[in-house]
């Protein structure tokens, strides 16, 4: 298991978000991005990230005031699957971008094709 403080982990998430082109980050709408230690009891213990919400491509002009979509990145599974700090930093990047892509309606299948699986 790779050790990393919460602050370092969140800094890696910020760095991953900085890799997203400004045109896309400007389009992100009503999303909270958070870190949790572990997935919930009803979720696989190996889950790295989770997008909960309605993707932008499924929203219509009647989309009103609703609670934000939530992207959760799970630090425990990420730290456990990585063999080095460098690998962990890379996997955090992949996971953050993967979950943000779901906000735009990109499927898991397409993300795997693009190398962001």
PEMOPE-V784514 format. One record per residue. N is the residue number from 1. RES is the residue in three letters. OMEGA is omega in degrees with one decimal (* if undefined). Layout:
<<N;RES;OMEGA> <N;RES;OMEGA>>
//
This chain:
<<1;UNK;-179.7> <2;UNK;177.9> <3;UNK;176.8> <4;UNK;179.1> <5;UNK;177.6> <6;UNK;-179.5> <7;UNK;177.7> <8;UNK;179.6> <9;UNK;179.5> <10;UNK;176.1> <11;UNK;176.2> <12;UNK;176.3> <13;UNK;177.4> <14;UNK;178.4> <15;UNK;178.3> <16;UNK;178.8> <17;UNK;178.9> <18;UNK;179.2> <19;UNK;-179.4> <20;UNK;-178.9> <21;UNK;-178.4> <22;UNK;179.2> <23;UNK;177.8> <24;UNK;-179.9> <25;UNK;176.8> <26;UNK;-178.7> <27;UNK;178.0> <28;UNK;-172.3> <29;UNK;171.4> <30;UNK;-179.3> <31;UNK;172.0> <32;UNK;178.2> <33;UNK;-174.3> <34;UNK;175.5> <35;UNK;171.2> <36;UNK;179.4> <37;UNK;-174.0> <38;UNK;173.1> <39;UNK;178.2> <40;UNK;-177.5> <41;UNK;-178.7> <42;UNK;-178.4> <43;UNK;177.9> <44;UNK;-178.8> <45;UNK;179.6> <46;UNK;-178.8> <47;UNK;-177.1> <48;UNK;-179.1> <49;UNK;-177.4> <50;UNK;173.1> <51;UNK;176.8> <52;UNK;-179.8> <53;UNK;179.0> <54;UNK;-179.5> <55;UNK;-178.0> <56;UNK;-177.1> <57;UNK;178.8> <58;UNK;179.4> <59;UNK;177.2> <60;UNK;-176.0> <61;UNK;179.7> <62;UNK;-179.9> <63;UNK;-174.4> <64;UNK;-179.7> <65;UNK;-178.8> <66;UNK;175.3> <67;UNK;-178.6> <68;UNK;166.3> <69;UNK;-178.8> <70;UNK;170.6> <71;UNK;178.2> <72;UNK;175.7> <73;UNK;-174.5> <74;UNK;-174.0> <75;UNK;-177.5> <76;UNK;179.2> <77;UNK;178.5> <78;UNK;-179.7> <79;UNK;-177.7> <80;UNK;-174.9> <81;UNK;-175.3> <82;UNK;-178.2> <83;UNK;-178.5> <84;UNK;177.2> <85;UNK;179.6> <86;UNK;178.7> <87;UNK;178.4> <88;UNK;178.3> <89;UNK;179.8> <90;UNK;-178.4> <91;UNK;174.2> <92;UNK;179.0> <93;UNK;-178.9> <94;UNK;-177.3> <95;UNK;179.0> <96;UNK;-178.9> <97;UNK;177.2> <98;UNK;-177.5> <99;UNK;176.2> <100;UNK;178.5> <101;UNK;176.4> <102;UNK;177.0> <103;UNK;178.5> <104;UNK;176.5> <105;UNK;179.6> <106;UNK;-177.2> <107;UNK;175.0> <108;UNK;-179.5> <109;UNK;-179.4> <110;UNK;178.5> <111;UNK;177.1> <112;UNK;177.2> <113;UNK;-177.4> <114;UNK;179.8> <115;UNK;178.5> <116;UNK;-177.7> <117;UNK;*>>
//
